[in-house]
């Protein structure tokens, strides 16, 4: 079970959010053009699903090693050098993710304290602002996993 969660956690969340967002937009289109009356809250909720999907998707991209990068110079290095550069990039990206989480925490705390609510749904905006904090938290976990696996690969190359 833990292996399944490790391999598919972000993917499952992104799929559910994408499906919900698509259904909401489809219902909104149907209501607007077939029924002649639109829903006031569906676009806002779909937007919030999209925001959450984007930030969770960053962690999913790290898990699948799917982020765009330029590797021309790194490819010229020996195998062990390539792995060390990958570890360094994981650490730099991790530092950025930690910085976003650190700053995001203060922002989320402030938004919850002020009690700001969304216009159509009336939900606390702090829940929306939790998306970067949560997404980059998952990203940091995935980066640590990737760095660990790369360091283990360095040991195997030496042996």
C-alpha positions as CSV (number, residue, x, y, z in Angstrom):
1,X,0.0,0.0,0.0
2,X,2.8,2.4,0.9
3,X,4.5,1.7,-2.5
4,X,1.2,2.6,-4.3
5,X,0.9,5.8,-2.4
6,X,4.5,6.7,-3.1
7,X,4.1,6.1,-6.8
8,X,0.6,7.5,-7.3
9,X,-0.2,10.0,-4.6
10,X,0.2,13.3,-6.6
11,X,-1.1,11.6,-9.8
12,X,-4.4,10.6,-8.1
13,X,-4.9,14.1,-6.7
14,X,-4.2,15.7,-10.0
15,X,-6.6,13.4,-11.9
16,X,-9.4,14.0,-9.4
17,X,-8.9,17.7,-9.5
18,X,-8.8,17.7,-13.3
19,X,-11.9,15.6,-13.6
20,X,-13.8,17.8,-11.1
21,X,-12.7,20.9,-12.9
22,X,-13.7,19.5,-16.3
23,X,-17.1,18.4,-14.9
24,X,-17.7,21.9,-13.4
25,X,-16.8,23.6,-16.6
26,X,-19.0,21.3,-18.6
27,X,-22.0,21.9,-16.2
28,X,-21.4,25.6,-16.5
29,X,-21.4,25.5,-20.3
30,X,-24.6,23.4,-20.2
31,X,-26.3,25.7,-17.8
32,X,-25.3,28.8,-19.7
33,X,-26.2,27.7,-23.2
34,X,-28.9,25.0,-22.8
35,X,-30.7,26.3,-19.7
36,X,-30.1,30.0,-20.2
37,X,-28.8,30.6,-16.6
38,X,-25.3,30.3,-15.4
39,X,-24.0,29.2,-12.1
40,X,-22.3,31.9,-10.1
41,X,-19.9,29.7,-8.2
42,X,-18.7,27.1,-10.7
43,X,-16.0,29.2,-12.4
44,X,-14.5,30.2,-9.1
45,X,-14.4,26.6,-7.8
46,X,-12.9,25.4,-11.1
47,X,-10.2,28.1,-10.8
48,X,-9.4,27.0,-7.3
49,X,-9.2,23.3,-8.5
50,X,-6.8,24.5,-11.2
51,X,-4.6,26.3,-8.8
52,X,-4.4,23.3,-6.5
53,X,-3.8,21.0,-9.5
54,X,-0.9,23.2,-10.7
55,X,1.0,23.1,-7.4
56,X,0.4,19.4,-6.8
57,X,1.5,18.9,-10.4
58,X,4.9,20.4,-9.6
59,X,5.5,17.5,-7.1
60,X,4.2,15.0,-9.6
61,X,6.7,16.4,-12.2
62,X,9.5,15.9,-9.7
63,X,8.4,12.4,-9.0
64,X,8.3,11.5,-12.7
65,X,11.5,13.4,-13.4
66,X,9.6,15.3,-16.1
67,X,10.7,18.9,-15.5
68,X,12.4,20.7,-18.4
69,X,16.1,21.2,-18.2
70,X,19.1,21.8,-20.4
71,X,21.6,18.9,-20.1
72,X,24.1,19.6,-22.9
73,X,27.0,20.4,-20.6
74,X,26.0,17.8,-18.0
75,X,25.9,15.1,-20.6
76,X,29.6,15.7,-21.3
77,X,30.5,14.7,-17.7
78,X,31.2,11.1,-16.6
79,X,28.3,9.2,-15.1
80,X,29.3,10.0,-11.5
81,X,29.7,13.7,-12.3
82,X,26.2,13.7,-13.9
83,X,24.7,12.2,-10.7
84,X,26.4,14.9,-8.5
85,X,25.1,17.7,-10.7
86,X,21.6,16.1,-10.4
87,X,22.0,16.1,-6.6
88,X,23.1,19.7,-6.7
89,X,20.1,20.7,-8.8
90,X,17.8,18.8,-6.4
91,X,19.3,20.7,-3.5
92,X,19.0,24.1,-5.2
93,X,15.4,23.4,-6.2
94,X,14.8,22.1,-2.6
95,X,16.1,25.4,-1.2
96,X,13.7,27.3,-3.5
97,X,10.8,25.0,-2.4
98,X,11.7,25.6,1.2
99,X,11.8,29.4,0.7
100,X,8.3,29.3,-1.0
101,X,7.0,27.3,1.9
102,X,8.6,29.6,4.5
103,X,7.1,32.7,2.9
104,X,3.8,31.0,2.1
105,X,3.3,30.0,5.7
106,X,3.3,33.7,6.7
107,X,1.0,34.6,3.9
108,X,-1.5,31.8,4.7
109,X,-1.4,32.7,8.4
110,X,-2.1,36.3,7.6
111,X,-5.0,35.5,5.2
112,X,-6.6,33.2,7.7
113,X,-6.2,35.8,10.5
114,X,-7.8,38.5,8.3
115,X,-10.7,36.2,7.6
116,X,-10.8,37.0,3.8
117,X,-13.5,35.0,2.0
118,X,-14.0,34.2,-1.7
119,X,-16.6,36.2,-3.5
120,X,-18.9,33.5,-4.8
121,X,-18.4,30.5,-2.6
122,X,-17.7,32.3,0.7
123,X,-14.9,29.9,1.6
124,X,-11.8,31.2,3.5
125,X,-9.2,32.3,1.0
126,X,-6.6,30.8,3.2
127,X,-7.6,27.4,1.8
128,X,-6.7,28.6,-1.7
129,X,-3.4,30.1,-0.5
130,X,-2.5,26.8,1.1
131,X,-2.0,25.3,-2.4
132,X,1.6,26.6,-2.9
133,X,2.6,25.7,0.6
134,X,1.2,22.1,0.2
135,X,2.5,21.7,-3.4
136,X,6.0,22.8,-2.5
137,X,5.9,20.7,0.6
138,X,5.2,17.6,-1.5
139,X,7.9,18.8,-3.9
140,X,10.4,19.1,-1.2
141,X,9.7,15.5,-0.1
142,X,10.0,14.3,-3.7
143,X,13.3,16.2,-4.2
144,X,14.7,14.6,-1.0
145,X,13.7,11.2,-2.4
146,X,15.3,11.9,-5.7
147,X,18.5,13.2,-4.1
148,X,18.6,10.1,-1.9
149,X,18.2,7.8,-5.0
150,X,20.9,9.7,-6.9
151,X,23.3,9.5,-4.0
152,X,22.6,5.8,-3.8
153,X,23.4,5.6,-7.5
154,X,26.7,7.3,-6.9
155,X,27.6,4.6,-4.3
156,X,26.7,1.9,-6.8
157,X,28.8,3.5,-9.5
158,X,31.8,3.5,-7.2
159,X,31.4,-0.1,-6.2
